[in-house]
Amino acid sequence: MTSYYSRHVFFCCNQRDDGSPCCEDHDASSLRNYCKQQVKALGLAGQGKLRINSAGCLDRCAQGPTLVVYPEAVWYRYENRSDIDEIVAEHLVAGRIVERLKL
């Protein structure tokens, strides 16, 4: 059986009410939306291709903002659109892990 998507990317978009660190403090939802737009613009979204999703807490918020790429189970920390562009180009397109952003 083949997977519905070749890769599934989950962005932690958690917002904690108690003031402890969370990914949404770093504009995670906006950067997830940006990633989703980039993947769609490259024609990489959809069945058999890539899926970009929000996730609740991935429990690594202190290291965040974070995302994880499956099926490889590679965790990344990112800061801005440049980091997202690098993850898209290197990991999602070329299949190379971006070591400098890897958790």
mmCIF file of the C-alpha atoms, coordinates in Angstrom:
data_MODEL
# 
_entry.id   MODEL 
# 
loop_
_atom_site.group_PDB 
_atom_site.id 
_atom_site.type_symbol 
_atom_site.label_atom_id 
_atom_site.label_alt_id 
_atom_site.label_comp_id 
_atom_site.label_asym_id 
_atom_site.label_entity_id 
_atom_site.label_seq_id 
_atom_site.pdbx_PDB_ins_code 
_atom_site.Cartn_x 
_atom_site.Cartn_y 
_atom_site.Cartn_z 
_atom_site.occupancy 
_atom_site.B_iso_or_equiv 
_atom_site.pdbx_formal_charge 
_atom_site.auth_seq_id 
_atom_site.auth_comp_id 
_atom_site.auth_asym_id 
_atom_site.auth_atom_id 
_atom_site.pdbx_PDB_model_num 
ATOM 1   C CA . MET A 1 1   ? 0.000  0.000  0.000  1.00 0.00 ? 1   MET A CA 1 
ATOM 2   C CA . THR A 1 2   ? 1.338  3.431  -0.902 1.00 0.00 ? 2   THR A CA 1 
ATOM 3   C CA . SER A 1 3   ? 0.905  6.522  1.197  1.00 0.00 ? 3   SER A CA 1 
ATOM 4   C CA . TYR A 1 4   ? -1.698 9.086  0.159  1.00 0.00 ? 4   TYR A CA 1 
ATOM 5   C CA . TYR A 1 5   ? 1.035  11.774 0.337  1.00 0.00 ? 5   TYR A CA 1 
ATOM 6   C CA . SER A 1 6   ? 4.722  11.342 -0.408 1.00 0.00 ? 6   SER A CA 1 
ATOM 7   C CA . ARG A 1 7   ? 5.537  13.663 2.497  1.00 0.00 ? 7   ARG A CA 1 
ATOM 8   C CA . HIS A 1 8   ? 3.427  15.195 5.233  1.00 0.00 ? 8   HIS A CA 1 
ATOM 9   C CA . VAL A 1 9   ? 4.673  18.339 6.999  1.00 0.00 ? 9   VAL A CA 1 
ATOM 10  C CA . PHE A 1 10  ? 3.234  19.269 10.380 1.00 0.00 ? 10  PHE A CA 1 
ATOM 11  C CA . PHE A 1 11  ? 3.771  22.768 11.784 1.00 0.00 ? 11  PHE A CA 1 
ATOM 12  C CA . CYS A 1 12  ? 3.251  23.198 15.506 1.00 0.00 ? 12  CYS A CA 1 
ATOM 13  C CA . CYS A 1 13  ? 0.793  26.091 15.721 1.00 0.00 ? 13  CYS A CA 1 
ATOM 14  C CA . ASN A 1 14  ? 0.109  25.772 19.415 1.00 0.00 ? 14  ASN A CA 1 
ATOM 15  C CA . GLN A 1 15  ? -0.807 28.803 21.529 1.00 0.00 ? 15  GLN A CA 1 
ATOM 16  C CA . ARG A 1 16  ? -0.439 28.238 25.250 1.00 0.00 ? 16  ARG A CA 1 
ATOM 17  C CA . ASP A 1 17  ? -2.639 30.191 27.640 1.00 0.00 ? 17  ASP A CA 1 
ATOM 18  C CA . ASP A 1 18  ? -0.278 29.990 30.609 1.00 0.00 ? 18  ASP A CA 1 
ATOM 19  C CA . GLY A 1 19  ? 2.460  32.173 29.099 1.00 0.00 ? 19  GLY A CA 1 
ATOM 20  C CA . SER A 1 20  ? 4.968  29.354 28.642 1.00 0.00 ? 20  SER A CA 1 
ATOM 21  C CA . PRO A 1 21  ? 6.874  29.217 25.338 1.00 0.00 ? 21  PRO A CA 1 
ATOM 22  C CA . CYS A 1 22  ? 4.894  28.139 22.312 1.00 0.00 ? 22  CYS A CA 1 
ATOM 23  C CA . CYS A 1 23  ? 5.410  28.070 18.579 1.00 0.00 ? 23  CYS A CA 1 
ATOM 24  C CA . GLU A 1 24  ? 2.586  30.479 17.830 1.00 0.00 ? 24  GLU A CA 1 
ATOM 25  C CA . ASP A 1 25  ? 4.549  33.167 19.719 1.00 0.00 ? 25  ASP A CA 1 
ATOM 26  C CA . HIS A 1 26  ? 6.860  33.070 16.670 1.00 0.00 ? 26  HIS A CA 1 
ATOM 27  C CA . ASP A 1 27  ? 4.163  33.467 13.995 1.00 0.00 ? 27  ASP A CA 1 
ATOM 28  C CA . ALA A 1 28  ? 4.000  29.730 13.275 1.00 0.00 ? 28  ALA A CA 1 
ATOM 29  C CA . SER A 1 29  ? 0.591  29.846 11.566 1.00 0.00 ? 29  SER A CA 1 
ATOM 30  C CA . SER A 1 30  ? 1.676  32.597 9.206  1.00 0.00 ? 30  SER A CA 1 
ATOM 31  C CA . LEU A 1 31  ? 4.846  30.717 8.279  1.00 0.00 ? 31  LEU A CA 1 
ATOM 32  C CA . ARG A 1 32  ? 2.827  27.521 7.801  1.00 0.00 ? 32  ARG A CA 1 
ATOM 33  C CA . ASN A 1 33  ? 0.556  29.428 5.410  1.00 0.00 ? 33  ASN A CA 1 
ATOM 34  C CA . TYR A 1 34  ? 3.611  30.739 3.575  1.00 0.00 ? 34  TYR A CA 1 
ATOM 35  C CA . CYS A 1 35  ? 5.008  27.200 3.225  1.00 0.00 ? 35  CYS A CA 1 
ATOM 36  C CA . LYS A 1 36  ? 1.656  25.961 1.953  1.00 0.00 ? 36  LYS A CA 1 
ATOM 37  C CA . GLN A 1 37  ? 1.588  28.745 -0.676 1.00 0.00 ? 37  GLN A CA 1 
ATOM 38  C CA . GLN A 1 38  ? 5.133  27.940 -1.811 1.00 0.00 ? 38  GLN A CA 1 
ATOM 39  C CA . VAL A 1 39  ? 4.405  24.232 -2.153 1.00 0.00 ? 39  VAL A CA 1 
ATOM 40  C CA . LYS A 1 40  ? 1.223  24.952 -4.136 1.00 0.00 ? 40  LYS A CA 1 
ATOM 41  C CA . ALA A 1 41  ? 3.037  27.448 -6.377 1.00 0.00 ? 41  ALA A CA 1 
ATOM 42  C CA . LEU A 1 42  ? 5.618  24.762 -7.195 1.00 0.00 ? 42  LEU A CA 1 
ATOM 43  C CA . GLY A 1 43  ? 2.846  22.297 -8.091 1.00 0.00 ? 43  GLY A CA 1 
ATOM 44  C CA . LEU A 1 44  ? 3.880  19.972 -5.259 1.00 0.00 ? 44  LEU A CA 1 
ATOM 45  C CA . ALA A 1 45  ? 0.619  19.868 -3.279 1.00 0.00 ? 45  ALA A CA 1 
ATOM 46  C CA . GLY A 1 46  ? -1.978 17.132 -3.388 1.00 0.00 ? 46  GLY A CA 1 
ATOM 47  C CA . GLN A 1 47  ? -2.446 13.396 -3.570 1.00 0.00 ? 47  GLN A CA 1 
ATOM 48  C CA . GLY A 1 48  ? 0.816  11.562 -4.167 1.00 0.00 ? 48  GLY A CA 1 
ATOM 49  C CA . LYS A 1 49  ? 2.726  14.739 -3.423 1.00 0.00 ? 49  LYS A CA 1 
ATOM 50  C CA . LEU A 1 50  ? 3.022  16.964 -0.342 1.00 0.00 ? 50  LEU A CA 1 
ATOM 51  C CA . ARG A 1 51  ? 0.619  17.988 2.395  1.00 0.00 ? 51  ARG A CA 1 
ATOM 52  C CA . ILE A 1 52  ? 1.285  20.952 4.700  1.00 0.00 ? 52  ILE A CA 1 
ATOM 53  C CA . ASN A 1 53  ? -0.730 20.872 7.942  1.00 0.00 ? 53  ASN A CA 1 
ATOM 54  C CA . SER A 1 54  ? -1.145 22.588 11.271 1.00 0.00 ? 54  SER A CA 1 
ATOM 55  C CA . ALA A 1 55  ? -0.662 20.516 14.365 1.00 0.00 ? 55  ALA A CA 1 
ATOM 56  C CA . GLY A 1 56  ? -1.525 21.081 17.951 1.00 0.00 ? 56  GLY A CA 1 
ATOM 57  C CA . CYS A 1 57  ? 1.341  21.006 20.384 1.00 0.00 ? 57  CYS A CA 1 
ATOM 58  C CA . LEU A 1 58  ? 4.217  18.839 19.186 1.00 0.00 ? 58  LEU A CA 1 
ATOM 59  C CA . ASP A 1 59  ? 5.750  19.184 22.664 1.00 0.00 ? 59  ASP A CA 1 
ATOM 60  C CA . ARG A 1 60  ? 8.972  20.817 21.488 1.00 0.00 ? 60  ARG A CA 1 
ATOM 61  C CA . CYS A 1 61  ? 7.815  24.419 21.852 1.00 0.00 ? 61  CYS A CA 1 
ATOM 62  C CA . ALA A 1 62  ? 10.849 25.404 23.930 1.00 0.00 ? 62  ALA A CA 1 
ATOM 63  C CA . GLN A 1 63  ? 12.928 24.693 20.816 1.00 0.00 ? 63  GLN A CA 1 
ATOM 64  C CA . GLY A 1 64  ? 10.408 26.252 18.468 1.00 0.00 ? 64  GLY A CA 1 
ATOM 65  C CA . PRO A 1 65  ? 8.950  27.187 16.279 1.00 0.00 ? 65  PRO A CA 1 
ATOM 66  C CA . THR A 1 66  ? 9.082  23.626 15.046 1.00 0.00 ? 66  THR A CA 1 
ATOM 67  C CA . LEU A 1 67  ? 7.847  21.442 12.230 1.00 0.00 ? 67  LEU A CA 1 
ATOM 68  C CA . VAL A 1 68  ? 8.261  17.770 11.419 1.00 0.00 ? 68  VAL A CA 1 
ATOM 69  C CA . VAL A 1 69  ? 8.432  16.081 8.010  1.00 0.00 ? 69  VAL A CA 1 
ATOM 70  C CA . TYR A 1 70  ? 7.086  12.545 7.603  1.00 0.00 ? 70  TYR A CA 1 
ATOM 71  C CA . PRO A 1 71  ? 7.727  9.804  6.626  1.00 0.00 ? 71  PRO A CA 1 
ATOM 72  C CA . GLU A 1 72  ? 11.357 10.689 7.424  1.00 0.00 ? 72  GLU A CA 1 
ATOM 73  C CA . ALA A 1 73  ? 10.457 12.007 10.918 1.00 0.00 ? 73  ALA A CA 1 
ATOM 74  C CA . VAL A 1 74  ? 12.876 14.911 10.520 1.00 0.00 ? 74  VAL A CA 1 
ATOM 75  C CA . TRP A 1 75  ? 12.305 17.747 12.984 1.00 0.00 ? 75  TRP A CA 1 
ATOM 76  C CA . TYR A 1 76  ? 13.223 21.341 12.147 1.00 0.00 ? 76  TYR A CA 1 
ATOM 77  C CA . ARG A 1 77  ? 13.398 24.648 13.940 1.00 0.00 ? 77  ARG A CA 1 
ATOM 78  C CA . TYR A 1 78  ? 12.868 27.682 11.709 1.00 0.00 ? 78  TYR A CA 1 
ATOM 79  C CA . GLU A 1 79  ? 12.913 31.441 12.165 1.00 0.00 ? 79  GLU A CA 1 
ATOM 80  C CA . ASN A 1 80  ? 11.616 33.079 8.985  1.00 0.00 ? 80  ASN A CA 1 
ATOM 81  C CA . ARG A 1 81  ? 10.577 32.718 5.349  1.00 0.00 ? 81  ARG A CA 1 
ATOM 82  C CA . SER A 1 82  ? 14.176 32.131 4.279  1.00 0.00 ? 82  SER A CA 1 
ATOM 83  C CA . ASP A 1 83  ? 14.345 29.052 6.505  1.00 0.00 ? 83  ASP A CA 1 
ATOM 84  C CA . ILE A 1 84  ? 11.040 27.808 5.091  1.00 0.00 ? 84  ILE A CA 1 
ATOM 85  C CA . ASP A 1 85  ? 12.312 28.385 1.540  1.00 0.00 ? 85  ASP A CA 1 
ATOM 86  C CA . GLU A 1 86  ? 15.419 26.349 2.354  1.00 0.00 ? 86  GLU A CA 1 
ATOM 87  C CA . ILE A 1 87  ? 13.398 23.474 3.830  1.00 0.00 ? 87  ILE A CA 1 
ATOM 88  C CA . VAL A 1 88  ? 11.117 23.451 0.777  1.00 0.00 ? 88  VAL A CA 1 
ATOM 89  C CA . ALA A 1 89  ? 13.962 23.582 -1.765 1.00 0.00 ? 89  ALA A CA 1 
ATOM 90  C CA . GLU A 1 90  ? 16.363 21.237 -0.031 1.00 0.00 ? 90  GLU A CA 1 
ATOM 91  C CA . HIS A 1 91  ? 14.230 18.701 1.827  1.00 0.00 ? 91  HIS A CA 1 
ATOM 92  C CA . LEU A 1 92  ? 10.845 18.715 0.117  1.00 0.00 ? 92  LEU A CA 1 
ATOM 93  C CA . VAL A 1 93  ? 12.111 19.138 -3.459 1.00 0.00 ? 93  VAL A CA 1 
ATOM 94  C CA . ALA A 1 94  ? 15.664 17.747 -3.475 1.00 0.00 ? 94  ALA A CA 1 
ATOM 95  C CA . GLY A 1 95  ? 15.313 15.214 -0.643 1.00 0.00 ? 95  GLY A CA 1 
ATOM 96  C CA . ARG A 1 96  ? 18.290 16.561 1.330  1.00 0.00 ? 96  ARG A CA 1 
ATOM 97  C CA . ILE A 1 97  ? 17.987 17.206 5.066  1.00 0.00 ? 97  ILE A CA 1 
ATOM 98  C CA . VAL A 1 98  ? 18.786 20.787 6.076  1.00 0.00 ? 98  VAL A CA 1 
ATOM 99  C CA . GLU A 1 99  ? 21.285 20.007 8.832  1.00 0.00 ? 99  GLU A CA 1 
ATOM 100 C CA . ARG A 1 100 ? 21.602 23.580 10.116 1.00 0.00 ? 100 ARG A CA 1 
ATOM 101 C CA . LEU A 1 101 ? 17.872 23.678 10.972 1.00 0.00 ? 101 LEU A CA 1 
ATOM 102 C CA . LYS A 1 102 ? 17.480 20.095 12.159 1.00 0.00 ? 102 LYS A CA 1 
ATOM 103 C CA . LEU A 1 103 ? 16.564 19.473 15.816 1.00 0.00 ? 103 LEU A CA 1 
# 
